[in-house]
Amino acid sequence: MQFKDPATGKWQGYNAEMAEDLAKVMGVKLQIEDATWQTLIPGLMAGKYDIVMVDMWATPERAMTVAFTDAYSTLGWSVMVRDGSPFKTWEDLDKTGITISVLAGTADEQTAKRFFPNATVKPLVSENVNAPRLEVANGRADAVVTDLPNIKIFIAQNPQAKVHVLQEDRVMTPTGMAYAIRPGDYHFLNFLNTWVHARRESGREAELHDKWIKNLKLPTQ
């Protein structure tokens, strides 16, 4: 959904292009501030930036702190494991001795704990969003829980990792993804909702979804 190109140091992806579109519509200069998942909401509330435009699930718990736009997409959680692993279903992972890696402070962590209460959920504090997926690829964890698009992007960009989606047709708790702002600015929130709907109705959202997510091909296992 968004990633920094190591060759150029510039942000790319679905949300990077949506941010560029938003700035163009508003007639303002886009300034992107780097943040970790742990500092996203605290940084927003502290006024370090005006809006959070990442693949963030709009959960009731987060809505107690921030104001969410209408959902720009709906996704659920999926599972990634190594090729050749003995796991055939999600239920195979919900056992003592199984380690599931997630990024600390994210909805991934809470979802993994809820769906796999008998496994050990290993939260990683890292600025690298791929850190939990690398744990699986390197054999330090049995599985990772996150959204399917990010898993697909990781696999497409790292075919040498030898990992795959476990039961790709299954999804946990489909939830809307939305952008977040500080509470209190009704006009800004109303404008953002109008913009989100306009981009969906114009086909721009679908165009970016196809470009960055839908057309990513998983390598044959």
N, CA and C atoms as a LAMMPS dump frame, in Angstrom:
ITEM: TIMESTEP
0
ITEM: NUMBER OF ATOMS
663
ITEM: BOX BOUNDS ff ff ff
-5.0000000000000000e+02 5.0000000000000000e+02
-5.0000000000000000e+02 5.0000000000000000e+02
-5.0000000000000000e+02 5.0000000000000000e+02
ITEM: ATOMS id mol type element x y z
1 1 1 N 0.82 -1.208 0
2 1 2 C 0 0 0
3 1 3 C 0.857 1.262 0
4 2 1 N 2.017 1.19 0.638
5 2 2 C 2.996 2.276 0.605
6 2 3 C 4.341 1.707 1.04
7 3 1 N 5.396 2.092 0.33
8 3 2 C 6.728 1.609 0.675
9 3 3 C 7.753 2.589 0.136
10 4 1 N 8.902 2.631 0.784
11 4 2 C 9.963 3.533 0.354
12 4 3 C 10.908 2.781 -0.57
13 5 1 N 11.081 3.292 -1.775
14 5 2 C 11.986 2.694 -2.741
15 5 3 C 13.42 2.883 -2.246
16 6 1 N 14.136 1.785 -1.955
17 6 2 C 15.496 1.913 -1.425
18 6 3 C 16.463 2.571 -2.405
19 7 1 N 16.15 2.513 -3.699
20 7 2 C 17.045 3.091 -4.702
21 7 3 C 16.931 4.612 -4.772
22 8 1 N 15.71 5.122 -4.537
23 8 2 C 15.479 6.56 -4.664
24 8 3 C 15.17 7.246 -3.342
25 9 1 N 14.766 6.459 -2.339
26 9 2 C 14.383 7.046 -1.066
27 9 3 C 13.01 7.69 -1.099
28 10 1 N 12.261 7.49 -2.198
29 10 2 C 10.935 8.087 -2.339
30 10 3 C 9.848 7.059 -2.037
31 11 1 N 8.747 7.564 -1.493
32 11 2 C 7.617 6.694 -1.19
33 11 3 C 6.845 6.368 -2.464
34 12 1 N 6.438 5.112 -2.59
35 12 2 C 5.652 4.659 -3.728
36 12 3 C 4.486 3.824 -3.215
37 13 1 N 3.591 3.476 -4.136
38 13 2 C 2.48 2.612 -3.778
39 13 3 C 1.143 3.314 -3.873
40 14 1 N 0.113 2.569 -3.573
41 14 2 C -1.274 3.039 -3.657
42 14 3 C -1.471 4.327 -2.871
43 15 1 N -1.122 4.307 -1.584
44 15 2 C -1.384 5.476 -0.747
45 15 3 C -0.464 6.646 -1.054
46 16 1 N 0.719 6.377 -1.564
47 16 2 C 1.611 7.465 -1.973
48 16 3 C 0.984 8.244 -3.126
49 17 1 N 0.397 7.518 -4.073
50 17 2 C -0.243 8.19 -5.209
51 17 3 C -1.544 8.869 -4.791
52 18 1 N -2.261 8.267 -3.831
53 18 2 C -3.467 8.913 -3.325
54 18 3 C -3.109 10.218 -2.614
55 19 1 N -1.994 10.233 -1.889
56 19 2 C -1.55 11.448 -1.203
57 19 3 C -1.204 12.536 -2.218
58 20 1 N -0.55 12.149 -3.304
59 20 2 C -0.221 13.107 -4.361
60 20 3 C -1.496 13.677 -4.987
61 21 1 N -2.48 12.813 -5.197
62 21 2 C -3.749 13.251 -5.767
63 21 3 C -4.445 14.222 -4.822
64 22 1 N -4.455 13.911 -3.533
65 22 2 C -5.107 14.766 -2.544
66 22 3 C -4.465 16.151 -2.509
67 23 1 N -3.138 16.194 -2.497
68 23 2 C -2.437 17.475 -2.469
69 23 3 C -2.746 18.296 -3.717
70 24 1 N -2.832 17.621 -4.862
71 24 2 C -3.137 18.317 -6.113
72 24 3 C -4.527 18.932 -6.074
73 25 1 N -5.499 18.163 -5.577
74 25 2 C -6.873 18.661 -5.481
75 25 3 C -6.944 19.856 -4.535
76 26 1 N -6.201 19.795 -3.436
77 26 2 C -6.229 20.877 -2.445
78 26 3 C -5.379 22.076 -2.868
79 27 1 N -4.512 21.864 -3.849
80 27 2 C -3.65 22.948 -4.281
81 27 3 C -2.56 23.279 -3.278
82 28 1 N -2.042 22.244 -2.621
83 28 2 C -0.996 22.438 -1.62
84 28 3 C 0.204 21.558 -1.956
85 29 1 N 1.328 21.857 -1.322
86 29 2 C 2.533 21.062 -1.511
87 29 3 C 2.488 19.852 -0.59
88 30 1 N 2.753 18.685 -1.15
89 30 2 C 2.768 17.46 -0.351
90 30 3 C 4.096 17.316 0.383
91 31 1 N 4.025 17.125 1.693
92 31 2 C 5.21 16.843 2.489
93 31 3 C 4.97 15.544 3.24
94 32 1 N 5.753 14.516 2.944
95 32 2 C 5.587 13.212 3.581
96 32 3 C 6.534 13.091 4.765
97 33 1 N 5.984 12.744 5.915
98 33 2 C 6.765 12.55 7.128
99 33 3 C 6.866 11.06 7.429
100 34 1 N 8.069 10.581 7.637
101 34 2 C 8.252 9.178 7.997
102 34 3 C 7.784 8.942 9.434
103 35 1 N 7.209 7.787 9.674
104 35 2 C 6.771 7.41 11.023
105 35 3 C 6.723 5.898 11.121
106 36 1 N 6.807 5.378 12.321
107 36 2 C 6.643 3.949 12.559
108 36 3 C 5.189 3.694 12.927
109 37 1 N 4.804 2.438 12.925
110 37 2 C 3.426 2.121 13.308
111 37 3 C 3.158 2.553 14.746
112 38 1 N 4.183 2.49 15.598
113 38 2 C 4.004 2.86 16.994
114 38 3 C 3.818 4.366 17.174
115 39 1 N 4.347 5.171 16.243
116 39 2 C 4.293 6.628 16.394
117 39 3 C 3.273 7.304 15.49
118 40 1 N 2.579 6.537 14.644
119 40 2 C 1.64 7.134 13.69
120 40 3 C 0.575 7.995 14.376
121 41 1 N -0.184 7.398 15.273
122 41 2 C -1.267 8.133 15.924
123 41 3 C -0.736 9.162 16.915
124 42 1 N 0.27 8.834 17.77
125 42 2 C 0.826 9.872 18.641
126 42 3 C 1.364 11.076 17.861
127 43 1 N 2.021 10.821 16.718
128 43 2 C 2.54 11.91 15.905
129 43 3 C 1.429 12.772 15.331
130 44 1 N 0.335 12.122 14.911
131 44 2 C -0.816 12.86 14.39
132 44 3 C -1.406 13.754 15.473
133 45 1 N -1.609 13.187 16.651
134 45 2 C -2.219 13.94 17.733
135 45 3 C -1.313 15.068 18.226
136 46 1 N -0.007 14.9 18.029
137 46 2 C 0.939 15.934 18.44
138 46 3 C 1.099 17.018 17.38
139 47 1 N 0.429 16.871 16.241
140 47 2 C 0.478 17.888 15.202
141 47 3 C 1.688 17.812 14.3
142 48 1 N 2.367 16.661 14.264
143 48 2 C 3.539 16.526 13.398
144 48 3 C 3.137 16.408 11.932
145 49 1 N 1.911 16.011 11.672
146 49 2 C 1.37 15.941 10.323
147 49 3 C -0.144 16.076 10.416
148 50 1 N -0.782 16.294 9.27
149 50 2 C -2.208 16.595 9.254
150 50 3 C -3.101 15.392 8.999
151 51 1 N -2.542 14.375 8.376
152 51 2 C -3.339 13.201 8.024
153 51 3 C -2.437 11.983 7.938
154 52 1 N -2.958 10.837 8.341
155 52 2 C -2.256 9.563 8.215
156 52 3 C -2.858 8.822 7.032
157 53 1 N -2.023 8.572 6.011
158 53 2 C -2.497 7.904 4.798
159 53 3 C -1.706 6.608 4.597
160 54 1 N -2.071 5.603 5.362
161 54 2 C -1.446 4.287 5.267
162 54 3 C -2.549 3.24 5.28
163 55 1 N -2.162 1.973 5.183
164 55 2 C -3.154 0.903 5.213
165 55 3 C -3.545 0.623 6.666
166 56 1 N -4.324 1.549 7.234
167 56 2 C -4.749 1.446 8.63
168 56 3 C -6.212 1.032 8.712
169 57 1 N -6.474 -0.029 9.478
170 57 2 C -7.854 -0.444 9.69
171 57 3 C -8.548 0.531 10.616
172 58 1 N -9.765 0.898 10.26
173 58 2 C -10.553 1.809 11.092
174 58 3 C -11.277 0.987 12.16
175 59 1 N -10.621 0.794 13.287
176 59 2 C -11.194 0.008 14.373
177 59 3 C -11.852 0.924 15.4
178 60 1 N -12.84 0.422 16.144
179 60 2 C -13.479 1.238 17.182
180 60 3 C -12.48 1.751 18.217
181 61 1 N -11.483 0.919 18.544
182 61 2 C -10.494 1.334 19.538
183 61 3 C -9.72 2.567 19.057
184 62 1 N -9.308 2.571 17.796
185 62 2 C -8.582 3.72 17.253
186 62 3 C -9.489 4.928 17.09
187 63 1 N -10.767 4.669 16.785
188 63 2 C -11.716 5.767 16.578
189 63 3 C -12.002 6.528 17.862
190 64 1 N -11.627 5.976 19.001
191 64 2 C -11.767 6.694 20.259
192 64 3 C -10.752 7.834 20.344
193 65 1 N -9.707 7.757 19.512
194 65 2 C -8.638 8.762 19.556
195 65 3 C -8.632 9.655 18.33
196 66 1 N -8.793 9.063 17.145
197 66 2 C -8.712 9.82 15.891
198 66 3 C -10.067 9.859 15.2
199 67 1 N -10.174 10.694 14.195
200 67 2 C -11.359 10.737 13.335
201 67 3 C -11.015 10.062 12.014
202 68 1 N -11.77 9.045 11.651
203 68 2 C -11.52 8.311 10.416
204 68 3 C -12.395 8.83 9.282
205 69 1 N -11.821 8.81 8.079
206 69 2 C -12.614 9.071 6.887
207 69 3 C -13.465 7.841 6.604
208 70 1 N -14.354 7.954 5.622
209 70 2 C -15.044 6.768 5.136
210 70 3 C -13.989 5.817 4.563
211 71 1 N -14.277 4.537 4.587
212 71 2 C -13.313 3.54 4.121
213 71 3 C -13.016 3.71 2.634
214 72 1 N -11.734 3.635 2.277
215 72 2 C -11.355 3.666 0.867
216 72 3 C -11.169 2.253 0.332
217 73 1 N -11.127 1.275 1.217
218 73 2 C -10.991 -0.125 0.817
219 73 3 C -11.418 -1 1.989
220 74 1 N -11.725 -2.238 1.717
221 74 2 C -12.069 -3.198 2.771
222 74 3 C -11.184 -4.42 2.627
223 75 1 N -10.461 -4.73 3.679
224 75 2 C -9.557 -5.872 3.67
225 75 3 C -9.689 -6.646 4.974
226 76 1 N -9.204 -7.87 4.942
227 76 2 C -9.147 -8.667 6.154
228 76 3 C -7.729 -9.159 6.347
229 77 1 N -7.548 -10.025 7.305
230 77 2 C -6.223 -10.54 7.609
231 77 3 C -6.019 -11.925 6.991
232 78 1 N -4.78 -12.177 6.553
233 78 2 C -4.409 -13.464 5.967
234 78 3 C -3.173 -14.001 6.667
235 79 1 N -2.746 -15.195 6.271
236 79 2 C -1.61 -15.864 6.915
237 79 3 C -0.578 -16.265 5.866
238 80 1 N 0.686 -16.033 6.165
239 80 2 C 1.784 -16.44 5.289
240 80 3 C 2.688 -17.413 6.03
241 81 1 N 3.083 -18.498 5.343
242 81 2 C 3.985 -19.496 5.923
243 81 3 C 5.071 -19.831 4.895
244 82 1 N 6.082 -20.576 5.336
245 82 2 C 7.148 -21.004 4.425
246 82 3 C 6.687 -22.147 3.534
247 83 1 N 7.243 -22.188 2.337
248 83 2 C 7.018 -23.339 1.467
249 83 3 C 7.566 -24.575 2.163
250 84 1 N 6.871 -25.68 2.03
251 84 2 C 7.337 -26.922 2.631
252 84 3 C 6.981 -27.075 4.087
253 85 1 N 6.308 -26.092 4.677
254 85 2 C 5.914 -26.212 6.086
255 85 3 C 4.787 -27.237 6.201
256 86 1 N 4.583 -27.804 7.393
257 86 2 C 3.559 -28.84 7.551
258 86 3 C 2.147 -28.284 7.686
259 87 1 N 1.999 -26.969 7.689
260 87 2 C 0.693 -26.37 7.955
261 87 3 C -0.18 -26.369 6.704
262 88 1 N -1.395 -26.898 6.866
263 88 2 C -2.337 -26.963 5.748
264 88 3 C -3.538 -26.043 5.968
265 89 1 N -3.861 -25.781 7.228
266 89 2 C -4.995 -24.917 7.565
267 89 3 C -4.581 -23.959 8.676
268 90 1 N -5.384 -22.924 8.896
269 90 2 C -5.114 -21.995 9.995
270 90 3 C -5.122 -22.714 11.338
271 91 1 N -6.013 -23.692 11.451
272 91 2 C -6.134 -24.401 12.728
273 91 3 C -4.835 -25.105 13.11
274 92 1 N -4.032 -25.476 12.127
275 92 2 C -2.751 -26.134 12.413
276 92 3 C -1.793 -25.218 13.163
277 93 1 N -2.028 -23.909 13.096
278 93 2 C -1.134 -22.945 13.738
279 93 3 C -1.528 -22.618 15.176
280 94 1 N -2.743 -22.916 15.534
281 94 2 C -3.224 -22.553 16.868
282 94 3 C -2.841 -23.613 17.895
283 95 1 N -1.522 -23.745 18.092
284 95 2 C -1.01 -24.767 19.006
285 95 3 C 0.177 -24.226 19.798
286 96 1 N 0.393 -24.799 20.952
287 96 2 C 1.566 -24.458 21.755
288 96 3 C 2.836 -24.801 20.982
289 97 1 N 3.804 -23.918 21.023
290 97 2 C 5.059 -24.161 20.328
291 97 3 C 5.126 -23.523 18.957
292 98 1 N 4.006 -22.982 18.481
293 98 2 C 3.96 -22.301 17.195
294 98 3 C 4.182 -20.803 17.424
295 99 1 N 5.03 -20.182 16.609
296 99 2 C 5.322 -18.761 16.745
297 99 3 C 4.787 -17.989 15.548
298 100 1 N 4.019 -16.938 15.832
299 100 2 C 3.447 -16.086 14.79
300 100 3 C 4.02 -14.689 14.954
301 101 1 N 4.674 -14.184 13.92
302 101 2 C 5.295 -12.862 13.987
303 101 3 C 4.346 -11.781 13.476
304 102 1 N 4.376 -10.626 14.126
305 102 2 C 3.558 -9.477 13.737
306 102 3 C 4.344 -8.208 14.043
307 103 1 N 3.904 -7.105 13.497
308 103 2 C 4.515 -5.822 13.804
309 103 3 C 3.858 -5.281 15.067
310 104 1 N 4.67 -4.932 16.048
311 104 2 C 4.158 -4.465 17.333
312 104 3 C 3.335 -3.193 17.167
313 105 1 N 2.261 -3.107 17.936
314 105 2 C 1.447 -1.908 17.938
315 105 3 C 0.454 -1.804 16.806
316 106 1 N 0.307 -2.874 16.022
317 106 2 C -0.62 -2.848 14.889
318 106 3 C -1.846 -3.703 15.176
319 107 1 N -2.864 -3.557 14.33
320 107 2 C -4.049 -4.401 14.448
321 107 3 C -3.701 -5.855 14.163
322 108 1 N -2.595 -6.086 13.416
323 108 2 C -2.142 -7.455 13.156
324 108 3 C -1.901 -8.196 14.465
325 109 1 N -1.281 -7.509 15.412
326 109 2 C -0.939 -8.135 16.696
327 109 3 C -2.201 -8.584 17.439
328 110 1 N -3.182 -7.697 17.53
329 110 2 C -4.408 -8.037 18.247
330 110 3 C -5.197 -9.133 17.533
331 111 1 N -5.201 -9.098 16.206
332 111 2 C -5.922 -10.116 15.439
333 111 3 C -5.276 -11.482 15.611
334 112 1 N -3.955 -11.536 15.565
335 112 2 C -3.245 -12.806 15.728
336 112 3 C -3.525 -13.397 17.112
337 113 1 N -3.528 -12.564 18.138
338 113 2 C -3.789 -13.048 19.495
339 113 3 C -5.219 -13.564 19.628
340 114 1 N -6.143 -12.922 18.907
341 114 2 C -7.541 -13.332 18.999
342 114 3 C -7.808 -14.637 18.251
343 115 1 N -7.205 -14.804 17.081
344 115 2 C -7.474 -15.985 16.267
345 115 3 C -6.579 -17.169 16.617
346 116 1 N -5.432 -16.915 17.234
347 116 2 C -4.504 -17.996 17.568
348 116 3 C -4.09 -17.906 19.038
349 117 1 N -5.048 -18.084 19.95
350 117 2 C -4.777 -17.901 21.383
351 117 3 C -3.792 -18.908 21.964
352 118 1 N -3.637 -20.062 21.339
353 118 2 C -2.74 -21.085 21.874
354 118 3 C -1.31 -20.963 21.345
355 119 1 N -1.128 -20.179 20.301
356 119 2 C 0.211 -19.986 19.737
357 119 3 C 0.913 -18.831 20.451
358 120 1 N 2.218 -18.687 20.196
359 120 2 C 2.977 -17.561 20.727
360 120 3 C 3.029 -16.462 19.675
361 121 1 N 2.439 -15.323 19.994
362 121 2 C 2.467 -14.184 19.08
363 121 3 C 3.694 -13.34 19.407
364 122 1 N 4.543 -13.145 18.422
365 122 2 C 5.831 -12.453 18.603
366 122 3 C 5.771 -11.065 17.962
367 123 1 N 5.508 -10.007 18.751
368 123 2 C 5.467 -8.655 18.194
369 123 3 C 6.865 -8.082 18.014
370 124 1 N 7.132 -7.529 16.851
371 124 2 C 8.44 -6.956 16.55
372 124 3 C 8.35 -5.437 16.494
373 125 1 N 9.246 -4.772 17.2
374 125 2 C 9.336 -3.314 17.14
375 125 3 C 10.359 -2.979 16.069
376 126 1 N 9.886 -2.492 14.932
377 126 2 C 10.779 -2.238 13.81
378 126 3 C 10.173 -1.201 12.886
379 127 1 N 11.027 -0.411 12.232
380 127 2 C 10.558 0.53 11.224
381 127 3 C 10.39 -0.161 9.873
382 128 1 N 10.855 -1.394 9.771
383 128 2 C 10.734 -2.173 8.544
384 128 3 C 9.436 -2.966 8.583
385 129 1 N 8.46 -2.599 7.753
386 129 2 C 7.169 -3.277 7.773
387 129 3 C 7.285 -4.74 7.369
388 130 1 N 8.375 -5.088 6.692
389 130 2 C 8.57 -6.474 6.27
390 130 3 C 9.251 -7.333 7.329
391 131 1 N 9.613 -6.741 8.457
392 131 2 C 10.327 -7.494 9.495
393 131 3 C 9.607 -8.777 9.903
394 132 1 N 8.296 -8.759 10.167
395 132 2 C 7.617 -10.01 10.536
396 132 3 C 7.636 -11.047 9.422
397 133 1 N 7.534 -10.598 8.175
398 133 2 C 7.545 -11.531 7.056
399 133 3 C 8.938 -12.137 6.867
400 134 1 N 9.972 -11.351 7.143
401 134 2 C 11.345 -11.859 7.067
402 134 3 C 11.597 -12.899 8.148
403 135 1 N 10.944 -12.752 9.291
404 135 2 C 11.071 -13.749 10.361
405 135 3 C 10.603 -15.117 9.873
406 136 1 N 9.526 -15.121 9.102
407 136 2 C 9.004 -16.38 8.562
408 136 3 C 9.927 -16.91 7.475
409 137 1 N 10.329 -16.037 6.564
410 137 2 C 11.197 -16.45 5.457
411 137 3 C 12.518 -17.022 5.961
412 138 1 N 13.029 -16.48 7.078
413 138 2 C 14.308 -16.93 7.63
414 138 3 C 14.175 -18.045 8.651
415 139 1 N 12.942 -18.513 8.875
416 139 2 C 12.735 -19.656 9.764
417 139 3 C 12.703 -19.325 11.24
418 140 1 N 12.608 -18.043 11.606
419 140 2 C 12.572 -17.66 13.021
420 140 3 C 11.143 -17.597 13.553
421 141 1 N 10.161 -17.732 12.658
422 141 2 C 8.752 -17.788 13.041
423 141 3 C 8.04 -18.728 12.076
424 142 1 N 6.925 -19.274 12.519
425 142 2 C 6.186 -20.229 11.694
426 142 3 C 5.216 -19.558 10.727
427 143 1 N 4.715 -18.388 11.105
428 143 2 C 3.722 -17.72 10.269
429 143 3 C 3.684 -16.234 10.593
430 144 1 N 3.087 -15.473 9.694
431 144 2 C 2.843 -14.052 9.923
432 144 3 C 1.389 -13.772 9.61
433 145 1 N 0.774 -12.871 10.37
434 145 2 C -0.611 -12.464 10.151
435 145 3 C -0.625 -11.004 9.737
436 146 1 N -1.147 -10.727 8.538
437 146 2 C -1.275 -9.354 8.045
438 146 3 C -2.249 -9.375 6.873
439 147 1 N -2.411 -8.243 6.188
440 147 2 C -3.366 -8.213 5.089
441 147 3 C -2.781 -8.846 3.83
442 148 1 N -3.663 -9.382 2.976
443 148 2 C -3.243 -10.108 1.777
444 148 3 C -2.45 -9.244 0.791
445 149 1 N -2.833 -7.987 0.521
446 149 2 C -2.04 -7.197 -0.42
447 149 3 C -0.582 -7.06 -0.016
448 150 1 N -0.313 -6.821 1.276
449 150 2 C 1.073 -6.679 1.706
450 150 3 C 1.837 -7.99 1.607
451 151 1 N 1.149 -9.102 1.82
452 151 2 C 1.796 -10.398 1.638
453 151 3 C 2.139 -10.597 0.162
454 152 1 N 1.192 -10.253 -0.712
455 152 2 C 1.423 -10.412 -2.149
456 152 3 C 2.587 -9.543 -2.621
457 153 1 N 2.636 -8.323 -2.113
458 153 2 C 3.731 -7.429 -2.497
459 153 3 C 5.066 -8.009 -2.054
460 154 1 N 5.113 -8.519 -0.83
461 154 2 C 6.353 -9.101 -0.313
462 154 3 C 6.799 -10.284 -1.17
463 155 1 N 5.857 -11.171 -1.509
464 155 2 C 6.191 -12.354 -2.303
465 155 3 C 6.636 -11.952 -3.705
466 156 1 N 5.939 -10.975 -4.298
467 156 2 C 6.295 -10.536 -5.65
468 156 3 C 7.684 -9.907 -5.691
469 157 1 N 8.036 -9.187 -4.637
470 157 2 C 9.328 -8.506 -4.601
471 157 3 C 10.456 -9.397 -4.076
472 158 1 N 10.089 -10.513 -3.445
473 158 2 C 11.097 -11.402 -2.851
474 158 3 C 10.815 -12.861 -3.218
475 159 1 N 10.871 -13.211 -4.492
476 159 2 C 10.555 -14.597 -4.893
477 159 3 C 11.502 -15.61 -4.286
478 160 1 N 12.707 -15.163 -3.876
479 160 2 C 13.66 -16.074 -3.264
480 160 3 C 13.273 -16.444 -1.841
481 161 1 N 12.274 -15.779 -1.277
482 161 2 C 11.891 -16.014 0.118
483 161 3 C 11.241 -17.38 0.328
484 162 1 N 10.644 -17.953 -0.712
485 162 2 C 10.036 -19.283 -0.634
486 162 3 C 8.948 -19.346 0.438
487 163 1 N 7.963 -18.481 0.287
488 163 2 C 6.826 -18.448 1.205
489 163 3 C 5.54 -18.409 0.388
490 164 1 N 4.414 -18.671 1.034
491 164 2 C 3.142 -18.623 0.323
492 164 3 C 2.007 -18.292 1.288
493 165 1 N 0.867 -17.926 0.713
494 165 2 C -0.318 -17.627 1.505
495 165 3 C -0.98 -18.937 1.902
496 166 1 N -1.306 -19.063 3.179
497 166 2 C -1.97 -20.269 3.672
498 166 3 C -3.476 -20.083 3.56
499 167 1 N -4.12 -20.92 2.761
500 167 2 C -5.567 -20.844 2.524
501 167 3 C -5.957 -19.436 2.05
502 168 1 N -5.524 -19.092 0.862
503 168 2 C -5.732 -17.742 0.334
504 168 3 C -7.201 -17.354 0.246
505 169 1 N -8.092 -18.319 0.163
506 169 2 C -9.511 -18.002 0.039
507 169 3 C -10.154 -17.636 1.374
508 170 1 N -9.397 -17.769 2.481
509 170 2 C -9.934 -17.426 3.799
510 170 3 C -9.444 -16.043 4.219
511 171 1 N -10.269 -15.327 4.963
512 171 2 C -9.887 -14.009 5.452
513 171 3 C -10.49 -13.801 6.835
514 172 1 N -9.738 -13.147 7.698
515 172 2 C -10.21 -12.862 9.05
516 172 3 C -10.78 -11.453 9.127
517 173 1 N -11.963 -11.34 9.692
518 173 2 C -12.552 -10.064 10.079
519 173 3 C -12.4 -8.947 9.036
520 174 1 N -13.091 -9.02 7.904
521 174 2 C -13.017 -7.929 6.93
522 174 3 C -13.351 -6.588 7.578
523 175 1 N -12.477 -5.617 7.395
524 175 2 C -12.608 -4.311 8.055
525 175 3 C -12.245 -3.207 7.071
526 176 1 N -12.89 -2.072 7.201
527 176 2 C -12.606 -0.949 6.331
528 176 3 C -11.265 -0.308 6.642
529 177 1 N -10.542 0.078 5.593
530 177 2 C -9.309 0.845 5.748
531 177 3 C -9.622 2.305 5.455
532 178 1 N -9.1 3.18 6.302
533 178 2 C -9.44 4.596 6.167
534 178 3 C -8.256 5.464 6.545
535 179 1 N -8.356 6.739 6.196
536 179 2 C -7.333 7.711 6.573
537 179 3 C -7.759 8.37 7.888
538 180 1 N -6.771 8.835 8.651
539 180 2 C -7.057 9.37 9.982
540 180 3 C -6.597 10.814 10.119
541 181 1 N -7.424 11.621 10.797
542 181 2 C -7.061 12.993 11.116
543 181 3 C -7.361 13.246 12.589
544 182 1 N -6.931 14.403 13.086
545 182 2 C -7.255 14.753 14.466
546 182 3 C -8.748 15.099 14.562
547 183 1 N -9.401 14.731 15.655
548 183 2 C -10.828 15.051 15.81
549 183 3 C -11.048 16.559 15.881
550 184 1 N -12.246 16.986 15.5
551 184 2 C -12.616 18.375 15.687
552 184 3 C -12.765 19.187 14.418
553 185 1 N -12.106 18.781 13.327
554 185 2 C -12.177 19.554 12.086
555 185 3 C -13.21 18.918 11.163
556 186 1 N -14.465 19.243 11.389
557 186 2 C -15.553 18.633 10.627
558 186 3 C -15.441 18.947 9.142
559 187 1 N -15.08 20.19 8.814
560 187 2 C -15.019 20.578 7.404
561 187 3 C -13.959 19.766 6.651
562 188 1 N -12.791 19.592 7.267
563 188 2 C -11.72 18.817 6.632
564 188 3 C -12.153 17.371 6.452
565 189 1 N -12.807 16.814 7.472
566 189 2 C -13.267 15.428 7.384
567 189 3 C -14.317 15.276 6.292
568 190 1 N -15.235 16.221 6.207
569 190 2 C -16.268 16.172 5.179
570 190 3 C -15.652 16.279 3.784
571 191 1 N -14.649 17.156 3.645
572 191 2 C -13.952 17.282 2.367
573 191 3 C -13.274 15.968 1.989
574 192 1 N -12.57 15.35 2.941
575 192 2 C -11.865 14.093 2.668
576 192 3 C -12.836 12.994 2.245
577 193 1 N -13.995 12.917 2.913
578 193 2 C -14.985 11.907 2.539
579 193 3 C -15.5 12.147 1.127
580 194 1 N -15.728 13.411 0.797
581 194 2 C -16.17 13.747 -0.561
582 194 3 C -15.114 13.354 -1.579
583 195 1 N -13.849 13.616 -1.251
584 195 2 C -12.735 13.264 -2.144
585 195 3 C -12.613 11.754 -2.317
586 196 1 N -12.707 10.987 -1.207
587 196 2 C -12.617 9.527 -1.278
588 196 3 C -13.711 8.972 -2.186
589 197 1 N -14.931 9.431 -1.998
590 197 2 C -16.041 8.938 -2.821
591 197 3 C -15.873 9.354 -4.278
592 198 1 N -15.394 10.566 -4.505
593 198 2 C -15.191 11.03 -5.879
594 198 3 C -14.145 10.186 -6.591
595 199 1 N -13.084 9.816 -5.888
596 199 2 C -12.033 9.002 -6.501
597 199 3 C -12.543 7.592 -6.795
598 200 1 N -13.393 7.074 -5.95
599 200 2 C -13.957 5.741 -6.198
600 200 3 C -14.918 5.787 -7.38
601 201 1 N -15.754 6.809 -7.437
602 201 2 C -16.746 6.914 -8.5
603 201 3 C -16.101 7.225 -9.854
604 202 1 N -14.966 7.917 -9.829
605 202 2 C -14.289 8.261 -11.091
606 202 3 C -13.478 7.104 -11.652
607 203 1 N -13.257 6.071 -10.832
608 203 2 C -12.46 4.93 -11.27
609 203 3 C -10.993 5.049 -10.921
610 204 1 N -10.582 6.186 -10.337
611 204 2 C -9.167 6.374 -9.985
612 204 3 C -8.738 5.39 -8.905
613 205 1 N -9.58 5.163 -7.916
614 205 2 C -9.245 4.23 -6.838
615 205 3 C -9.061 2.832 -7.4
616 206 1 N -9.95 2.414 -8.299
617 206 2 C -9.85 1.088 -8.908
618 206 3 C -8.591 0.983 -9.769
619 207 1 N -8.247 2.065 -10.441
620 207 2 C -7.04 2.087 -11.272
621 207 3 C -5.79 1.865 -10.418
622 208 1 N -5.707 2.555 -9.287
623 208 2 C -4.549 2.397 -8.413
624 208 3 C -4.54 1.025 -7.752
625 209 1 N -5.724 0.524 -7.406
626 209 2 C -5.82 -0.81 -6.807
627 209 3 C -5.294 -1.862 -7.779
628 210 1 N -5.692 -1.749 -9.045
629 210 2 C -5.221 -2.707 -10.048
630 210 3 C -3.712 -2.578 -10.259
631 211 1 N -3.223 -1.345 -10.278
632 211 2 C -1.804 -1.092 -10.527
633 211 3 C -0.922 -1.662 -9.427
634 212 1 N -1.298 -1.442 -8.177
635 212 2 C -0.406 -1.78 -7.073
636 212 3 C -0.745 -3.084 -6.365
637 213 1 N -1.975 -3.584 -6.518
638 213 2 C -2.382 -4.748 -5.724
639 213 3 C -2.902 -5.9 -6.571
640 214 1 N -3.981 -5.655 -7.318
641 214 2 C -4.651 -6.736 -8.028
642 214 3 C -3.754 -7.429 -9.023
643 215 1 N -2.942 -6.678 -9.744
644 215 2 C -2.143 -7.263 -10.825
645 215 3 C -0.818 -7.864 -10.376
646 216 1 N -0.561 -7.868 -9.068
647 216 2 C 0.62 -8.56 -8.572
648 216 3 C 0.402 -10.061 -8.696
649 217 1 N 1.32 -10.741 -9.317
650 217 2 C 1.186 -12.176 -9.551
651 217 3 C 2.031 -12.943 -8.54
652 218 1 N 1.425 -13.91 -7.902
653 218 2 C 2.173 -14.767 -6.995
654 218 3 C 2.93 -15.811 -7.781
655 219 1 N 4.219 -16.065 -7.463
656 219 2 C 4.949 -17.105 -8.169
657 219 3 C 4.365 -18.481 -7.869
658 220 1 N 4.515 -19.392 -8.823
659 220 2 C 4.017 -20.745 -8.634
660 220 3 C 4.847 -21.449 -7.549
661 221 1 N 4.13 -22.099 -6.638
662 221 2 C 4.82 -22.778 -5.54
663 221 3 C 5.485 -24.052 -6.046
